[in-house]
Amino acid sequence: MKKKTKAISQAWQYILLSILVALILILGLVNSWDPDTPWHLKTGEIIAKTKSIPHHDIFSHTAYKKPWIPESWLFELLIFLFYNYFGLKNLIYLKALFLCIVFVFLFQIILERTKSLNISLFVTIVVALFSRGRFTIRPHLTDYFFLVLLLFAFQRFKERRNPKYLLLIPFSSIIWVNFHPGAFIGLFVVFLFAFSETVKWLLKNKFKFFNLKNQITLKKNHLKWIWLAFALSIPLLFITPSSYHTLKFLIANVSPPVPITEMSPTTFKEFPSAFGYLVIILLTFLSSINKIDWFEISLILMYALLAFKSIRFQVDFSIVTAPTLGYILKVRLEQSLSILRKFQPDFFKTELYSKSSFLFSFLAAIFMIWIIWSQSIMNFSPLWGFGTGQQQSYFYPEAATNFILQTKPLPEIVNDYNHGGYLIWKLYPQYRVFMDGRTPIYRDLFNELKKSKTIPQYQKLLKEKKVNIVITQFTKYHPINLYPKKEWALVFWDDVAVIYLRRIKPNEKIIKKYEYKVAFPNTILYEVGKYKEFRKIAQVELRRAIKMSPNSIVPRIFLSYFYVKENLYNDAKKELDEAFKDIPMARTYFDYLAPLEYVIGNFFLQEGNIKGAIYHFKLSLKYDSSFQDAQEILDKLKKKK
């Protein structure tokens, strides 16, 4: 009977672990889009084709030939080779599999620390869910693996006192530093381990009044092994093509030349959930500080400071705190059960208590299955556009780059930060970018941009940089006055990007063929919509915009709006049906809900549903109170009443 119970227990553990693996795989397919991934791929392509590593910038015209060495060259080379042989879809699967290895490894570390399957599962799930926003194809992913590897080496060495586990430290250092500069932070973690263990040894032998009953203290010869591993790691971190430049890059990113979202501090105002998580974890540790190892205290404080200073370290914080969090939860649970035994001793003799562990595991399994199901819907549904089913045109300026390659206007380009990486991937070497995610090399450029506060100053800077093409992000509030019609022609726009060409002779033919005379996305509703003579021109231009970027939604909303103005309701309905057959979540059409609700209101009006029409016209005004078309119809309907 006991053997049967043990077999069932082991089988259940394998089931739970399998569900955890499935959960991590699914989470790994979320949020695959990242503005820096394309330039990492391009760098890998350059390294693979030239069999050499660049030492100067080759991708931009504003920092061209300035010193730049790709610090993550090994990561870039490997992801390009994988992409080249297996494609983007399988690259995303590889990322998910890699994350699965990281979190299963972390689960094992927590399990060894807590000896509790349920607590280990719970903590791993919490960390995975908290971390998923950073699950993008970028070099920082490798930091998570090597950080977990360090925790494993420390834990195994302290438990088994076998120096072979410390060999992982120098061995991983030489690989880690060629994947990501985070290896230098890892070196400091090793120093913290060596230092805290040495302090404990000194206090135990010289100051007997220190209470070290909850501390595992090592012997002198063990400390020598730790310091040796640390010493060996230092020179190995400089065995990289960029040498000391990797450390220089890490320091430069402490104060980037321009505000970057991932370098923003974790504040309650900007990131309330992340801030709350960090505070709760810290308070949990403070309440049990006498039960935590000194190394763990120093490690937690170090990563707490990093996480509060920059959101990019939030995941690192959650990983390093996971084993300690699991241990504290186990201790607190045992204390709670001990108190309960005093007041309700009979409860512990019941069948419910004997099966409580299984019930908890069962509920955890149901919870994980629910997450897997919900995330699968989001990953593979066009509502998100993430995961292996994503279309590049939803987030990257794919149609805009195709337009540039097709028409071949005269260089150079000015572009925004987020588009730079994709433009490198698609347009290099024919065109070089203005800027991209490699912010340290653009320090001089950002200083120049800060000085160009007025439109004339900005235009002067563009002339100095010989800029003839503008590729900028499409938004409702795009500053169109930055590019006056006398100097610039709008030749392309979709949901993602806008392209202007300078009015110079080499661009004349392109401008003549593609210039938008009427259908400006910022003014089309408020100026063109009022005048019947412009509507036909606008419709022609909008159809061209749709043809050039078939996945765009906003041009279809505008076109349906004009169809409604001419009582062509069937044509308007067809456009909206086509627009919303795929609805990716992060799309710019949310800025154009006013005309959309106006069109829908007219559909209801045509069907005689006055109540429904009024509802949608009011929604239209809610989204844009200055939208006069909706207000005019509402006024007419009120008069009829």
C-alpha positions in Angstrom: 0.0 0.0 0.0 2.8 2.4 0.9 4.6 1.6 -2.4 1.4 2.4 -4.3 0.9 5.7 -2.4 4.5 6.6 -3.1 4.1 5.8 -6.8 0.9 7.9 -7.0 2.7 10.8 -5.2 5.7 10.6 -7.7 3.4 10.5 -10.6 1.5 13.5 -9.3 4.8 15.4 -8.9 5.7 14.7 -12.6 2.2 15.8 -13.7 2.7 19.1 -11.8 6.1 19.6 -13.2 4.8 18.9 -16.7 2.1 21.5 -16.3 4.7 24.0 -15.0 6.8 23.4 -18.1 3.8 24.0 -20.3 3.0 27.2 -18.4 6.5 28.6 -18.9 6.5 27.6 -22.6 3.3 29.5 -23.1 4.5 32.5 -21.2 7.7 32.4 -23.3 5.6 33.0 -26.4 4.2 36.2 -25.0 5.6 39.7 -25.9 8.0 38.5 -28.6 8.1 42.0 -30.1 11.0 44.2 -29.2 12.5 47.2 -31.0 16.1 46.1 -30.5 15.8 42.5 -31.6 16.2 43.3 -35.4 19.5 45.2 -35.0 20.8 42.3 -32.9 19.9 39.9 -35.7 21.6 42.2 -38.3 24.7 42.4 -36.2 24.8 38.6 -36.0 24.4 38.5 -39.8 27.3 40.8 -40.3 29.5 38.7 -38.0 28.4 35.5 -39.7 29.1 36.8 -43.3 32.3 38.7 -42.6 33.6 36.3 -40.0 34.7 39.3 -38.0 33.3 41.5 -35.3 32.7 45.2 -36.0 34.8 47.7 -34.0 33.2 50.8 -35.4 29.6 51.8 -36.1 28.4 50.8 -39.5 24.7 51.1 -39.2 24.1 54.9 -38.7 25.1 58.0 -40.6 25.1 60.1 -37.4 27.7 58.0 -35.5 29.3 56.4 -38.5 32.8 55.0 -37.8 32.6 55.9 -34.1 34.0 53.2 -31.8 31.4 50.6 -31.2 31.9 46.9 -30.5 28.8 44.6 -30.1 29.1 43.5 -26.4 26.6 40.7 -27.0 28.3 39.4 -30.2 27.9 35.7 -29.3 24.2 36.0 -28.6 23.7 38.0 -31.8 25.7 35.4 -33.9 23.8 32.4 -32.4 20.3 33.9 -32.8 21.0 34.9 -36.4 22.3 31.4 -37.3 19.2 29.9 -35.8 17.0 32.4 -37.5 18.8 31.8 -40.8 18.2 28.1 -40.7 14.9 27.8 -38.9 13.1 31.2 -39.3 11.5 33.7 -36.9 8.7 31.3 -35.8 11.2 28.7 -34.5 13.4 31.4 -33.0 10.4 32.4 -30.8 10.0 28.7 -29.8 13.7 28.6 -29.0 13.3 31.6 -26.7 10.3 29.9 -24.9 12.3 26.6 -24.5 15.3 28.6 -23.1 13.0 30.3 -20.5 11.6 26.9 -19.7 15.1 25.6 -18.8 15.7 28.7 -16.7 12.5 28.4 -14.6 12.7 24.6 -14.2 16.2 25.1 -13.0 15.0 27.8 -10.6 12.2 25.5 -9.4 14.7 22.9 -8.6 16.8 25.3 -6.5 13.7 26.5 -4.6 12.7 22.8 -4.1 16.1 21.9 -2.6 15.9 24.9 -0.3 12.3 24.4 0.9 11.8 20.6 0.5 8.2 21.5 -0.4 6.8 20.8 -3.8 3.7 23.1 -3.3 5.7 26.1 -2.1 8.3 25.7 -4.9 5.5 25.6 -7.5 3.8 28.6 -6.0 7.0 30.7 -5.9 8.1 29.7 -9.4 4.7 30.6 -10.8 4.7 34.0 -9.1 8.2 34.8 -10.4 7.3 33.7 -13.9 4.1 35.7 -14.1 5.9 38.8 -12.6 8.8 38.4 -15.1 6.9 37.8 -18.4 7.0 41.4 -19.6 10.8 41.0 -20.1 10.5 37.7 -22.1 11.9 39.2 -25.3 14.5 38.0 -27.7 17.4 40.1 -26.4 20.7 39.4 -24.7 19.4 40.1 -21.2 17.6 36.7 -21.3 21.0 35.0 -20.8 21.5 37.0 -17.6 18.6 35.1 -16.1 20.2 31.7 -16.9 23.6 32.6 -15.6 22.2 34.2 -12.5 20.3 30.9 -11.7 23.5 29.0 -12.4 25.3 31.1 -9.8 22.6 30.4 -7.2 22.8 26.7 -8.0 26.6 26.7 -7.6 26.4 28.6 -4.2 23.7 26.4 -2.8 25.3 23.1 -3.9 28.7 24.2 -2.6 27.3 25.1 0.8 25.4 21.9 1.2 28.0 19.4 -0.2 31.3 21.4 0.3 32.5 20.1 -3.0 34.7 22.6 -4.9 33.7 21.2 -8.3 30.5 23.3 -8.1 32.6 26.5 -7.8 34.2 25.7 -11.2 30.9 26.7 -12.7 31.7 30.3 -11.7 34.8 31.0 -13.8 33.5 28.7 -16.6 30.2 30.6 -16.8 31.9 34.0 -16.6 33.9 33.6 -19.8 30.7 32.6 -21.7 28.4 35.1 -19.9 30.5 38.1 -20.7 30.3 37.4 -24.4 26.5 37.1 -24.2 25.8 40.2 -22.1 27.7 42.8 -20.0 25.5 41.7 -17.0 28.4 39.2 -16.3 30.2 42.1 -14.4 27.2 42.3 -12.0 27.4 38.5 -11.7 31.1 39.0 -10.6 30.0 41.3 -7.9 27.5 38.7 -6.8 30.4 36.2 -6.4 32.3 38.8 -4.4 29.3 39.3 -2.1 29.2 35.5 -1.6 32.9 35.3 -0.8 32.8 38.4 1.4 29.7 37.4 3.5 31.0 33.9 4.0 34.3 35.2 5.2 32.7 37.7 7.6 30.6 34.9 9.1 33.7 32.7 9.6 35.5 35.6 11.3 32.7 36.4 13.6 32.1 32.8 14.5 35.7 32.3 15.6 36.4 35.7 17.2 33.0 37.0 18.5 31.1 34.3 20.2 28.2 36.6 21.2 27.0 36.7 17.5 24.0 34.4 17.1 24.8 32.3 14.0 22.5 29.4 14.7 20.6 30.0 11.4 23.7 30.5 9.4 25.6 27.7 7.6 29.3 28.6 8.2 32.1 27.3 6.1 35.6 26.3 7.0 38.8 28.2 6.1 39.7 25.9 3.2 36.3 26.3 1.8 36.7 30.1 1.8 39.9 29.8 -0.1 38.1 27.9 -2.9 35.4 30.7 -3.1 38.0 33.5 -3.3 40.0 31.5 -5.9 36.9 31.1 -8.0 36.3 34.9 -7.7 39.9 35.7 -8.6 39.9 33.4 -11.6 36.7 35.0 -12.9 38.1 38.5 -13.0 40.6 38.1 -15.9 38.2 35.7 -17.7 35.7 38.5 -18.0 38.1 40.4 -20.2 38.5 37.6 -22.7 36.1 39.1 -25.2 36.5 41.1 -28.4 35.4 44.2 -26.7 37.9 43.8 -23.8 37.3 46.5 -21.2 34.8 48.2 -23.5 32.1 45.8 -22.1 32.6 47.3 -18.7 32.7 50.7 -20.2 29.3 50.1 -21.9 27.8 48.9 -18.6 28.9 52.1 -16.8 27.7 54.3 -19.7 24.2 52.7 -19.5 23.9 53.7 -15.8 23.2 57.3 -17.1 22.0 57.0 -20.7 22.1 60.1 -22.9 18.3 60.0 -23.3 15.5 58.7 -21.0 14.9 55.0 -21.8 11.8 53.2 -20.5 13.7 50.1 -19.3 16.1 52.3 -17.3 13.3 54.2 -15.6 13.1 53.9 -11.8 10.4 51.6 -10.3 8.0 54.1 -8.8 4.5 53.6 -7.5 3.1 56.2 -9.9 4.6 54.7 -13.1 4.7 51.0 -12.2 2.3 50.4 -9.2 2.1 46.6 -9.5 5.9 46.1 -9.8 6.5 48.6 -7.0 4.0 46.9 -4.8 5.6 43.5 -5.5 9.0 44.8 -4.6 7.8 46.4 -1.4 5.8 43.3 -0.3 8.8 41.0 -0.9 11.2 43.3 1.0 8.7 43.6 4.0 8.5 39.8 4.0 12.2 39.5 4.3 12.5 42.2 6.9 9.9 40.3 9.0 12.1 37.2 8.9 15.6 38.7 8.7 16.9 36.6 11.6 16.2 33.5 9.7 17.9 34.5 6.5 21.5 33.8 5.5 23.8 36.9 5.5 24.7 36.4 1.9 21.0 36.3 1.0 20.4 39.6 2.9 23.2 41.3 1.0 22.1 39.9 -2.3 18.5 40.9 -1.8 19.5 44.5 -0.7 21.8 44.8 -3.7 19.1 43.7 -6.3 16.4 45.7 -4.5 18.5 48.9 -5.0 19.1 48.0 -8.7 15.4 47.1 -9.2 14.2 50.4 -7.6 16.7 52.3 -9.7 15.8 50.6 -13.0 12.9 48.5 -14.0 15.2 46.3 -16.1 16.4 44.6 -12.9 12.9 43.7 -11.6 13.2 40.2 -13.0 16.7 39.7 -11.6 15.4 40.7 -8.2 12.5 38.3 -8.4 14.9 35.4 -9.4 17.5 36.0 -6.6 14.8 36.4 -4.0 12.8 33.3 -5.0 14.7 30.6 -3.0 14.7 32.8 0.1 11.0 33.7 -0.3 10.2 30.0 -0.6 12.1 29.2 2.6 10.4 32.1 4.5 6.9 30.9 3.4 7.7 27.4 4.5 8.9 28.6 8.0 5.8 30.8 8.4 3.5 28.0 7.3 5.1 25.6 9.8 4.7 28.3 12.6 1.0 28.8 11.6 0.4 25.1 11.7 2.1 24.8 15.1 -0.1 27.5 16.6 -3.2 25.8 15.0 -2.2 22.5 16.6 -2.5 24.0 20.0 -6.0 25.3 19.5 -7.4 22.7 17.1 -5.5 19.4 17.7 -8.4 17.3 16.4 -8.3 18.9 13.0 -4.9 17.3 12.3 -6.4 13.9 12.7 -9.0 14.4 10.1 -8.9 13.0 6.5 -9.2 16.6 5.2 -5.8 17.5 6.7 -4.2 14.4 5.4 -5.3 15.2 1.9 -4.7 19.0 2.2 -1.3 18.8 0.5 -2.8 17.0 -2.5 -5.8 19.4 -2.6 -3.4 22.4 -2.6 -1.4 20.8 -5.4 -4.6 20.1 -7.3 -5.8 23.7 -7.0 -2.3 24.9 -8.2 -2.6 22.6 -11.2 -6.0 24.0 -12.1 -4.7 27.5 -11.7 -1.7 26.8 -14.0 -4.0 25.1 -16.6 -6.2 28.2 -16.5 -3.2 30.5 -17.1 -2.0 28.2 -20.0 -5.5 28.3 -21.6 -5.9 32.1 -21.3 -2.3 32.8 -22.4 -2.7 30.4 -25.4 -5.8 32.4 -26.5 -3.8 35.6 -26.3 -0.7 34.3 -27.9 -2.2 32.6 -30.9 -5.2 35.0 -31.3 -4.8 38.0 -33.7 -6.1 40.1 -30.7 -2.6 40.2 -29.5 -0.4 39.7 -32.5 2.3 38.3 -30.3 3.8 34.8 -30.2 4.5 32.7 -33.2 1.5 34.0 -35.1 2.6 37.6 -35.0 2.8 39.7 -38.2 5.7 42.1 -38.4 3.6 44.8 -40.0 1.6 45.2 -36.7 4.5 46.5 -34.8 7.4 47.2 -37.1 7.3 49.6 -40.1 7.4 46.8 -42.6 5.3 48.5 -45.3 7.2 51.7 -44.9 10.6 50.0 -45.4 9.2 48.1 -48.4 8.1 51.5 -49.8 11.7 52.9 -49.3 13.3 49.8 -51.0 10.8 50.0 -53.9 11.1 53.8 -54.6 14.7 54.3 -53.6 14.7 57.9 -52.5 17.9 59.8 -51.8 19.5 59.1 -48.4 19.9 60.0 -45.5 17.1 59.0 -43.1 15.9 60.6 -39.9 13.9 58.1 -37.7 12.7 57.7 -34.2 14.3 55.5 -31.5 11.9 52.6 -31.7 12.1 52.2 -35.5 15.8 52.3 -35.7 16.5 48.6 -35.1 14.0 47.4 -37.7 15.3 49.9 -40.3 18.8 48.5 -39.7 17.5 45.0 -40.3 15.6 45.9 -43.5 17.5 48.8 -45.1 21.2 48.3 -44.3 23.5 48.6 -46.3 21.4 50.7 -48.8 20.4 53.2 -46.0 21.9 54.1 -42.6 19.7 55.1 -39.7 19.6 58.3 -37.7 19.5 56.5 -34.3 18.5 53.2 -32.7 18.7 51.3 -29.4 22.5 51.6 -29.1 22.1 54.8 -27.1 25.7 55.3 -25.8 27.1 55.9 -29.3 24.5 58.7 -29.9 25.4 60.8 -27.0 26.6 63.7 -29.2 23.5 63.4 -31.4 21.2 63.6 -28.4 23.0 66.7 -27.2 22.5 68.3 -30.7 18.8 67.4 -30.6 18.4 69.0 -27.1 19.8 72.2 -28.5 17.4 72.1 -31.5 14.4 73.4 -29.6 12.6 75.3 -32.4 11.4 74.1 -35.8 14.0 76.2 -37.7 16.8 74.8 -35.5 15.5 71.3 -36.1 15.3 71.8 -39.8 18.8 73.2 -39.8 20.1 70.1 -38.0 18.4 67.9 -40.6 20.1 69.8 -43.4 23.4 69.5 -41.6 22.9 65.7 -41.4 21.9 65.7 -45.1 18.5 64.1 -44.2 16.2 63.6 -47.2 13.8 61.0 -45.7 11.7 61.1 -42.6 10.4 57.8 -41.2 8.6 58.5 -37.9 6.1 56.8 -35.8 2.4 57.3 -36.7 0.3 58.8 -34.0 -2.9 60.9 -34.0 -0.9 63.8 -32.5 2.0 63.6 -34.9 3.7 67.0 -35.1 3.0 67.7 -38.7 4.3 71.2 -38.5 7.9 69.8 -38.0 7.8 69.0 -41.7 6.3 72.0 -43.6 4.8 71.4 -47.0 7.2 73.8 -48.8 10.1 71.5 -47.9 8.6 68.1 -47.3 6.0 65.9 -49.0 4.0 63.2 -47.3 4.3 60.1 -49.5 3.4 57.2 -47.2 1.5 56.5 -44.0 -0.1 53.6 -42.3 -0.9 52.5 -38.7 2.8 52.2 -37.8 4.8 54.8 -39.7 4.8 58.0 -41.7 7.2 58.9 -44.5 8.1 62.4 -45.7 10.5 63.1 -48.6 12.5 66.3 -49.0 11.4 68.3 -52.1 14.6 68.0 -54.1 15.2 67.0 -57.7 16.2 63.3 -57.1 12.9 62.7 -55.2 10.6 64.6 -57.7 9.3 61.5 -59.5 8.5 59.7 -56.3 6.7 62.7 -54.9 4.7 63.3 -58.0 3.4 59.7 -57.9 2.9 59.1 -54.2 2.3 62.5 -52.5 -0.8 62.8 -50.4 -2.5 66.1 -51.4 -5.6 65.7 -49.2 -5.5 62.5 -47.0 -3.4 63.8 -44.2 -4.1 61.5 -41.2 -4.1 64.4 -38.7 -6.5 66.7 -40.6 -8.5 64.5 -42.9 -11.6 64.4 -40.6 -11.7 68.0 -39.6 -10.8 69.7 -42.8 -11.4 67.3 -45.8 -14.6 65.8 -44.4 -16.3 69.2 -44.5 -15.8 69.7 -48.3 -17.5 67.4 -50.7 -15.1 68.2 -53.6 -12.1 66.9 -51.6 -13.8 63.6 -50.6 -13.3 61.9 -53.9 -9.6 62.8 -53.9 -9.3 61.5 -50.3 -11.0 58.2 -51.2 -8.5 57.6 -54.0 -5.6 58.4 -51.7 -7.0 56.2 -48.9 -7.4 53.3 -51.3 -3.7 53.7 -52.2 -2.7 53.8 -48.6 -4.7 50.5 -48.0 -3.1 48.9 -51.1 0.4 49.8 -49.9 -0.3 48.5 -46.3 -3.2 46.0 -46.4 -3.1 45.4 -42.6 -3.7 49.0 -41.8 -6.9 49.8 -39.9 -7.0 53.6 -39.7 -7.2 54.3 -43.5 -10.1 51.8 -43.6 -11.9 53.7 -40.8 -11.4 57.0 -42.7 -12.6 55.4 -45.9 -15.7 54.0 -44.3 -16.4 57.4 -42.8 -16.4 59.0 -46.3 -18.6 56.2 -47.6 -21.1 56.9 -44.8 -21.0 60.6 -45.7 -22.1 59.6 -49.2 -24.7 57.1 -47.9 -22.7 54.1 -49.3 -23.4 52.0 -46.2 -22.6 48.6 -47.8 -19.1 49.8 -48.9 -18.5 51.3 -45.4 -19.5 48.0 -43.8 -17.1 46.0 -46.1 -14.2 48.3 -45.2 -14.8 47.9 -41.4 -15.3 44.1 -41.8 -11.9 43.9 -43.6 -10.3 46.2 -41.1 -11.3 44.2 -38.0 -10.9 40.7 -39.2 -7.6 40.8 -37.4 -7.4 43.1 -34.3 -4.0 43.2 -32.8 -4.0 44.7 -29.3 -1.4 47.5 -29.6 -2.8 49.3 -32.6 -3.2 53.0 -33.3 -6.8 52.7 -34.2 -7.6 53.2 -30.6 -6.8 56.9 -31.2 -9.5 57.0 -33.9 -12.5 55.6 -32.0 -14.4 58.9 -32.6 -14.9 58.4 -36.4 -15.3 54.6 -35.9 -18.2 55.2 -33.5 -19.6 57.8 -35.9 -19.7 55.2 -38.7 -21.3 52.6 -36.4 -23.9 55.2 -35.3 -24.9 55.8 -38.9 -25.3 52.0 -39.4 -27.8 52.0 -36.5 -29.5 55.1 -37.9 -29.9 53.5 -41.3 -31.6 50.5 -39.7 -34.0 52.7 -37.8 -32.4 52.0 -34.4 -32.4 55.6 -33.0 -31.5 54.6 -29.5 -28.5 52.6 -30.7 -27.4 55.4 -33.0 -27.6 58.0 -30.2 -25.5 55.8 -28.0 -22.7 55.5 -30.6 -22.8 59.2 -31.5 -22.4 60.0 -27.8 -19.4 57.6 -27.6 -17.9 59.3 -30.6 -18.0 62.7 -28.8 -16.7 61.0 -25.6 -13.6 60.0 -27.5 -13.3 63.3 -29.3 -15.5 66.2 -28.1 -14.5 68.4 -31.1 -15.8 65.8 -33.6 -18.6 68.0 -35.1 -20.2 65.5 -37.4 -21.4 63.4 -34.5 -22.6 66.5 -32.7 -24.6 67.7 -35.7 -26.5 64.4 -36.1 -27.2 64.3 -32.3 -28.7 67.8 -32.5 -30.9 66.8 -35.4 -32.1 63.7 -33.6 -32.9 65.8 -30.5 -35.0 68.2 -32.6 -36.9 65.3 -34.2 -37.8 64.1 -30.7 
